[in-house]
Amino acid sequence: MKKKKTLIIIIILFILNTLVAVSTTIAYLVASPSKNNVLVKPDPMVTITETLSQEKIVSVRNDSNFTAYVRVALVVDYRSISNSQMIIPAENDVNYILDTNWDILWDLNGNYYYYTIPLAPGESSSILLRDVELKPGKSVPAGYQLEVVVLADLIQADPVNGVTESWGVTP
């Protein structure tokens, strides 16, 4: 009988202790001033600026709402005129005519050209590409046309380690 009374007292003390802890926590949370977190949805947009005349001049503009690093990939193929699904790689058949000072602000790493300074919203990069030419002795296969596709990515500049972790490069 004595063991039952002791057990009942312990259970009652445990329940009372739990009620006090829960009510104190609730009182603290209700009494604490609320904080307003302002969340801004990033708008990741980048515009490739191509001037098509006799040359193919390429630069990029940061159209997002945050400062960002950009990278560009150039993909060159022969595309069938009659069937756009038929593609022959042309990477080894062309020379890229890069801007005279491209290596001051651009860095080639693998298949990407990385702009080495972050672009503010609305800011444009320096010119990367001036033209693409077929190498001597190369020609476009009959029934195909040379197609140059410019792909651009951007990533938020802050924090910088995000660039390193996502792209594997250090700005």
C-alpha positions in Angstrom: 0.0 0.0 0.0 2.8 2.3 0.9 4.4 1.7 -2.5 1.2 2.6 -4.3 1.0 5.9 -2.4 4.6 6.7 -3.2 4.0 5.9 -6.9 0.9 8.0 -7.0 2.7 11.0 -5.3 5.5 10.7 -7.9 3.1 10.6 -10.8 1.2 13.6 -9.4 4.5 15.5 -8.9 5.6 14.7 -12.5 2.3 15.9 -13.9 2.4 19.1 -11.9 6.0 19.7 -13.0 5.1 19.2 -16.6 2.1 21.6 -16.3 4.3 24.3 -14.8 7.0 23.9 -17.5 4.4 24.0 -20.4 2.5 26.9 -19.0 5.8 28.9 -18.4 6.9 28.2 -22.0 3.5 29.3 -23.4 3.6 32.5 -21.3 7.1 33.3 -22.5 6.1 32.8 -26.2 2.9 34.9 -25.8 4.7 37.7 -24.1 7.7 37.8 -26.4 7.5 40.6 -29.1 7.0 39.3 -32.6 9.6 39.9 -35.3 8.8 40.6 -38.9 11.1 38.8 -41.3 11.0 40.5 -44.7 11.6 37.8 -47.3 12.4 38.9 -50.9 11.9 36.3 -53.5 14.9 36.3 -55.8 14.2 36.8 -59.4 17.0 35.0 -61.3 17.0 36.5 -64.7 19.9 37.1 -67.1 19.7 38.5 -70.6 22.1 37.5 -73.3 22.8 40.4 -75.5 23.7 39.3 -79.0 24.4 41.8 -81.8 23.9 40.0 -85.1 25.3 41.7 -88.1 28.4 40.4 -89.8 29.6 39.4 -86.3 28.0 37.7 -83.3 28.8 40.0 -80.4 27.9 38.6 -77.0 27.7 40.1 -73.5 25.2 39.4 -70.6 23.0 41.6 -68.4 21.9 40.8 -64.9 18.1 41.3 -65.0 17.6 39.8 -61.6 16.8 41.7 -58.4 20.1 40.8 -56.7 23.8 41.1 -57.3 25.1 38.0 -59.1 28.0 36.3 -60.7 27.4 35.1 -64.3 28.8 32.4 -66.5 28.4 31.7 -70.2 28.6 28.5 -72.2 29.0 28.5 -76.0 27.5 25.6 -77.8 28.2 25.3 -81.6 26.4 22.7 -83.7 25.5 22.0 -87.3 21.7 21.8 -87.3 19.7 20.2 -90.2 17.7 22.7 -92.2 15.0 20.1 -92.9 14.9 18.4 -89.5 15.8 20.6 -86.5 16.2 17.4 -84.4 19.3 16.4 -86.4 22.4 17.9 -84.9 26.1 17.3 -85.5 28.5 18.7 -82.9 30.8 21.5 -84.4 32.9 22.4 -81.4 36.1 21.2 -83.0 35.3 22.9 -86.3 35.2 26.5 -85.1 37.4 29.3 -83.7 35.9 31.7 -81.2 36.9 35.3 -81.8 36.9 36.6 -78.3 37.0 40.3 -77.4 40.5 41.7 -77.3 40.4 42.2 -73.5 38.1 39.3 -72.6 40.7 37.7 -70.3 40.7 40.8 -68.0 37.2 40.2 -66.7 36.4 36.7 -68.0 37.9 33.5 -66.9 37.6 30.2 -68.9 37.2 27.2 -66.7 36.1 24.0 -68.4 33.3 24.8 -70.9 32.3 28.0 -69.1 33.4 31.6 -69.3 33.0 33.1 -65.8 32.6 36.8 -65.3 35.0 37.5 -62.4 33.2 40.4 -60.8 29.6 40.4 -59.6 27.0 42.3 -61.7 24.5 44.5 -59.9 20.9 44.4 -61.0 20.6 45.9 -64.5 24.4 45.9 -65.0 26.0 44.4 -68.1 29.2 42.5 -68.5 32.0 43.5 -70.9 31.9 41.8 -74.3 33.0 38.2 -74.4 32.5 37.0 -77.9 33.0 38.9 -81.2 32.4 36.2 -83.7 32.6 32.4 -84.5 34.5 31.3 -87.6 35.0 28.0 -89.2 38.5 26.7 -89.0 40.5 26.6 -92.3 39.5 23.5 -94.3 36.2 23.1 -92.5 32.8 23.7 -94.1 29.2 23.4 -93.2 27.8 20.1 -94.3 25.2 20.2 -97.1 21.7 20.6 -95.7 22.9 22.0 -92.4 23.5 25.4 -90.9 26.0 26.5 -88.3 24.2 27.3 -85.0 25.8 29.1 -82.1 23.8 28.9 -78.8 24.8 31.0 -75.9 23.7 29.7 -72.5 24.0 31.9 -69.4 23.6 31.1 -65.7 23.7 33.4 -62.7 24.1 32.9 -59.0 23.6 35.2 -56.1 26.9 36.8 -55.2 26.3 36.8 -51.4 27.5 34.6 -49.8 30.6 34.0 -52.0 31.0 30.5 -50.8 27.7 29.7 -52.6 29.5 30.3 -55.9 32.3 28.0 -54.9 30.0 25.3 -53.6 27.6 25.4 -56.6 29.9 26.1 -59.5 33.2 24.8 -58.1 35.1 28.0 -58.8 36.4 30.8 -56.6 35.4 34.3 -57.7 
